[in-house]
Amino acid sequence: MLNYNDKEITSIITSDLEIAESRTRITVKSDATIEAMKDSELWAANNSAQTNTLLDFTTLLADKIHQSLADVNGLGTSNFFKQLWLKPVVPDADHTTIVFFQATPDGNKELFTIVDPLRTDGRLVASNLPTLIQITAKSDDALGYSDDEVTALIAMVKELYAAGYAFRTVDETVLQPVDGLTFATKFDTSRPLLASATVQEAGNIRLAATINGTAAGYHVYDEEHHDWMDLGTDTREGDQFVWESTSIPEDLVGQKLTLAVSVQSVDNVPAMDELFVIASSNAILMKESVNPGEYSLSLPNHKDLTVRVNPMSGTVTLGYPEPTTQIIELDNQYPFLGEWLKSVLPKKPAFN
């Protein structure tokens, strides 16, 4: 149970706070209270009491979130908000969740969950939120939400993002910002870069291939396609991928050894080829910037959508000058975005 004589708790309850401030202050107070219990001989081993205390603080945070959302312009007065309710769940003394529901005549629709809302790594997990498949469907009722409900969902998620809560995977929902959106991508490594040399004598040999990007793997073949890579070691020297060996056997003398390096490069990303085709078919100009692996798409709203390929991490990252604009909002203006994302996500073998 909360101590309503505690000045900080009373201040939190009676103050009109942004979600971010509520999260910070309640987390600090909750941590201090639980730590005090763990240091107490009486309460240290009482997991039930600690779990109950955590539930009290989680409930307080849920109430403050609901209070703050009620003040959001266009959300608090909506019919959707009248159907919204939050359920704090505390399975144990270490973890908590806040589940968001929409009450309907048919029951309660689970929308999404804040997992570990009282921890710095708290995150959002979608249950029934608009997805890429839905927004790119031909059916008018594919979303399962009215336009007003979608507007309310967009506003609500934006408030939670402002408080530091975010979805972690791109395929969960389109209610997440375009700016900073990052996902894994595949590189076409079917054509390795080659460097060859004829073995002149047993012992030492050095092979070097010039690469632009990150080496995803390599092999060292003889003329009969036997792989000798285990006889040597590899290093990176600037733009050179080098394989050296000091133990070349006598029976390889006179044979040609070929170093074949598979490269992750900004120049061999199928997802970028797909984007170029889709953007062009929608009269959107896509051009490469001065930075290797970065592309810019000039939108009719006079804003640029940027796409950056990172060969080191094997990812694509989007950039947009309005940091809160969500995928669903930009797709409503320019459907090519959803069309492209749908074609390369999620788990499309040709692209990631």
N, C-alpha and C positions, 0 to 999 in steps of 0.2 A: 504493500500500500504506500502511496505517496504521502509525504509529510507536508500537509498544507500550511504548516507553521514555518516552513523553510522559505526564506525570502526569495531565493532564486526560483524555486518552483512556483511560488505565488506570482512572481514577476513574469515568468514565462506564460502562465495561464492567462493573466490579465492583459498582456501586451499584444498589440497588433503587429505580428512579425512576418517577415518574408520566410518562405520555406527554408531557405538556406540558413538563416539565423536560428530558426527553430531547431533545425537538424543539429547545428553546432552546439547550441546551448544545452539541448536535451541530452545529446551524446556525452558531453563533458560531465553533466550531472549524473547521468546513468553510470558512466564508467567509475566515477568517484564513489558512488553508492555501492556498487557491486564489489569494488576493490575493498571497501571498508568491511563488507560482509565476509569476504574471503580472508581478511586479516583477523576476524573475530573468532574466538574459540567456540562461541555459541553457534554462529551461522556458517562457518567455513565449510562444513560438510553437508549443509542443508541445501541440496540442489533444488528442492521443490520451492523453498523460500526465495532463492536467487532467481529461479525461472519466473516466479510470480512477480517479483520486483521488476524484472526485465519486461514482462508483459505490461506492467503499469506504465513504464516509460515509453514503450512502443505505442501503447494506446494514446498517451499524451501527444506523441508525435503525429499519430494518425489524425487526432482531433485538430491539431494545429495546421496540418496540411489541408484538411477539409475547410477550416476557417479561412486560410489564405486563398484557396481556390474560389471560395465564395465571393471574394473581392475582385476577381479577374474580370475585366470588362468583357461582356458578351458570353461569359461562361456561367457566372454565379446566378444569372437571371434566366438561364436556358432551361428548357424542359428536361434536357439530358441531366443537368446537375441535380434536378429534383429526384432523379432516379439513381443517383450515384451514392454508393456507401462503401465504407472501408472496413476491412476486417483484419485486426492485428492477430498474428499467430506466432506463438513462441514454443517451438518444439522442445527446446532444451535451454540450458543456462548460457549457451554460447551463440545461439543464432536466433534471429527474429525475421519476420516478414510482415508486410502490409499488403493485403490483397484488395484490389479495386474491383468492385462489382457494379453492374447496371441491373437494377431491378426491372423486370418486365412481367407482363401478365402470364408468361409461360414459365417464369422462374428467374433465377439469378444468372446473368451472363458474366463469367469471369473475364475481365478485360486484360489485366496485367498485374504483376507483383513487383513490389520493391523488396529485393532480397537483401537482408542485413542492413536495414535503413539506419541503424545506429553505429555503423562502422564506416571507416573512411573508404572502403572498397565496395560500399553499397551500390547495387546496380538494378536496372529494370529488366524484367523478363516478360515477354509478351505471351498472352494466351489466346485472345481473340481480337487482334487488332488488324487493320488493313495491311495486306501484303502485296508484293509485286504481282503475284498471279492474279489477285483480285483487281488491282487498278488497271491492268492491261487486258482484262477480259472484255469481251464484246457485250456481255449482258449488262443492262443498266442496274440490275439489283445485285451484282456480284459482290459488292462490298458488304452487304448485310447491315448497313447503316444509312440513315438519311443524310442529306447534305448538312443539315443543322447538327446532327450528331457528330459527323466527321469534323466539322468546324470546332465543336466543343472538345473533341479528343485531341485535335491539333493544339489547341490553346493549353489544355491540361498538361500534355507531355512537354510542351515548351517550358512551362513553369517548373516541372521536375528536372529538366535539363539545366535550368538556371540554378537549381539547388545542388547540382553536381551528380545527379543520378542519370545514368545513360544505359541504352541497350548495348550489348557487346558484339552481337552478330548482325550482319547486314541483312540476312534473310528473315529475321524475326518480323519486321514490320517496316513500312514506309514512313512511319511517324518518327523519323530521326533526321538530323540535319544532313544536307548535302555536303556542306563544308566539313572536311575532315573525314568523310566516309572512306573507309579503307577495307579492302578485301584482297584475298589471295588471287593470284593469277598464274597462268601457265605460260611457259616460254617454249617456242618451237626449237627443240634441240635435235631435230632429226638430221640436220646437216652440220656435223661437227667440223671445227677448224682443224686443219691438218698441218703437220710439220714432219718431214722425213729426212733420214740420213742413212747412208750405207755404213754398216759396221766394218771398220778397217782392220781392227784387231780386238782380241779378247780383252776384257777389263772395262775401261772407261768409255762412256758415251754421254753426250748431252743433246737433248732435243728441246727446241723452244718454239712456241707458237704465239703469234701476236693476237691478243683477244681484246675485245671491247665489251666489258661486262664482267660477270661473275662466272667462274668455272663451276658447272653443276656436276661434272664428273669427267673422267678421261680413261683412255685405254692406250696401250702401246702394243701394236700388232706387228708380227713379222709377215713375210710374204705369203705364208700359209694361214694367216689370220689367227695365229696363236697369240694370246695376250701375255705380255711380259712385264706388265706394270709393277708387279710385286718385287721385281728385281731392283727397283730404284725408288727415289723419293721425289716429291714435287715441291716447288716453291713458286712464289709470285714475285717477279721483279719488274715493277712498273706495269707496262702493258704486256709483258711477256709471261706466259705460263711455261715454266721450265721443268723438265723431267731429266734427272741425272741418275746414272748407274755406274758403279765401280765393279760390277760382277757379271759382265756380259760373258756368256760361255763361248768356248771355241767354235761350237757348231753353228753359231750365228754369224761368224765372220763371212763377209761377202753378201749377206742378206740386207735388205732394206727394212729398217724399223720405222714405223709411222706412229707419231703421237696424234691421237684423235681426241680433241677437247670439245665437250658439249658446253655451250655457253648460254647463260641467261643474260640477254642483252636487251636494251631498249629498242633494238631494231627487229626483234623477233617475238613480238607479243601478239598473238592472235586476237585478243580482246580489243587491241587498238585498231587492227584491221577491220574488225566488225564495227567498231564505233565510227570509223571513217565512212564505211559504206552506208550505215544507217543515217548518220548526220547528213551526208551528201544527198540521200534520197529525200531528206526533209528540208533541203535548201539551207542547211546550217554549215557555215564555213569552219573547217577544222585546220589549224595550222600549227606547226611545230615552233616552239619558242626557242630562245637562245640557249636555254638550259636543256642538255640532252635528256630525252625521256619525258619532257614536259610538253603538253599540247594545250592549245587554247581554242575554245569554241565560242565564237561571237554570236550571242543570242540577240534576237530582235528587241529585247528590253534594254539593250545597250550595256548589258553586263556579260562578263566572260566566265564561262564554266571551264575550269582548268582540270586537267587529268595528268597525274604524275606517276610514272612507272619507277619502282625502286628494285633494280635487279638483285641487290644485296638481300633484301627481305622477301623478295618474290611477291610484291604487293602493288596494287594500284590505289592511289589516293585522289579523291576529288576535292576541288576547291571552289568556293563561291563567295562573292563579296558580302553577302548577307548571311551571317553565321547561323541565324536561327531558322532560315528557310528549310523546310523539310522536303524530303523526296516527293511526297505526295503533292505538295504545293507546286514545286517546279514542274512536275510531270503534268499537272493540270494545264499549265501554260504550254509546255513543250513535251508532248507524249513520246518523242524519240528517246528521252532519257529512260523512261520505264521500259520501252521496247529494247533498248540496249542492255540495261541491267538484267532484264528477264532473260535475254539471250546468253548472258555470261554467268548468271547466278540463278539459284544456288546449285552448286555441285554439278556444273556442266563440264563433262570430261574434256571437251575440246578447249576449254578456257581456264579452268582452275582445278 
